[in-house]
Amino acid sequence: MKWKKLGQVFKQTASSSWINDSALTPTPFLISPDVIRVYAGFRDNLGVSRIGFVDVAADNPANILNVSNEPCLDIGEDGCFDDNGVILGDVVKFGNEIRMYYVGFQLVKKVKFLAYTGLAISTDNGISFQRVSKTPVLDRTDSGVTINAIHSIIFENGLWRTWYAAGSDWQEIKGQQYPKYNIWYTESENGIDFDLKSSNTLCIDNQQDEYRIGRPSVFKVKDKYFMFYTKGSTSGHDYFPGVATSPDGIHWTREDSELGLFLSQSGFDSEHLCYPRIIDTGRKVYCFYNGNNMGKEGFGVAELIQW
């Protein structure tokens, strides 16, 4: 792949009680032919993320049209799985509604956090979202004791085809605990009920000194599936995307050298480049991604020049 970086689009700075910094896991969604709505997690001064959005022009995504003045999805009630932060998942159109699959965080005593998947639905064209349930649609399992996080879901041939990160352990790097996880696949008839005990498949596992590989972003071009993901190594320095291809969305071949995105010499993506997400406007294909400090410094965009 060949990309043309268009630069940093958005950097959030302290502007209200719920926004202090960051624009985590930017997830673009075509609200209209002319407007891309980029959903992202904005952190408050305690580091707790709530989901808001940035509207940009589809023909020039460096042109910001609007920024949400309140969360479109706030944190959950005290004691719920998402009471200490929410980030994206995926956003998909289904009939007259927009579904947001999100990852909710909860602090507990003996591990750093728990992270499971919730579902919220919008009926006002993506301005606000209401939870389907106070409990997760993807909860803990034996293969995902602490993390079961949907990041891509596609409705295809009557099934909700789902790619998610699952983890149960932690990696210590320079005195800090980081989650260990890999990428799995499952299916659902309604996109709400998931039976991971009877139907799940490991898609992409860590290799060599990698300890986590996740945030799968799956898209289909003709009869071929592509997956972007972000991987981290035990060195503590390598946190960078990769790409894999598949004929069926289940069996994947890693082709990281074909990604075509690189760190910049300077600027907001000179140290990290992570969480890439594709959108096809019908005229152009863009990739939105986080830069340095894994989203603390906002997000940028690149335009696809060649597959």
Buried (B, 14 or more C-beta within 10 A) or exposed (E): BEBEBBEBBBBBEEEEEBBBBBBBBBBBBBBEEEBBBBBBBBBBEEEBBBBBBBBBEBEEBEEEEEBBEEBBBBBBEEEBBBBBBBBBBBBBBEEEBBBBBBBBBBEEEEBBBBBBBBBBBBEEEBBBBEBBEEBBBBBBBEBBBBBBBBBBBBBEEEEBBBBBBBBBEBBEBEEEEBBBBBBBBBBBEEBEEBEBEEEBEEBBEBEEEBBBBBBBBBBEEEEEBBBBBBBBBBEEEEBBBBBBBBEEBBEBEBBEEEBBBEBBEEBBBEBBBBBBBBBEBEEBBBBBBBBBBBBBBBBBBBBBEEE
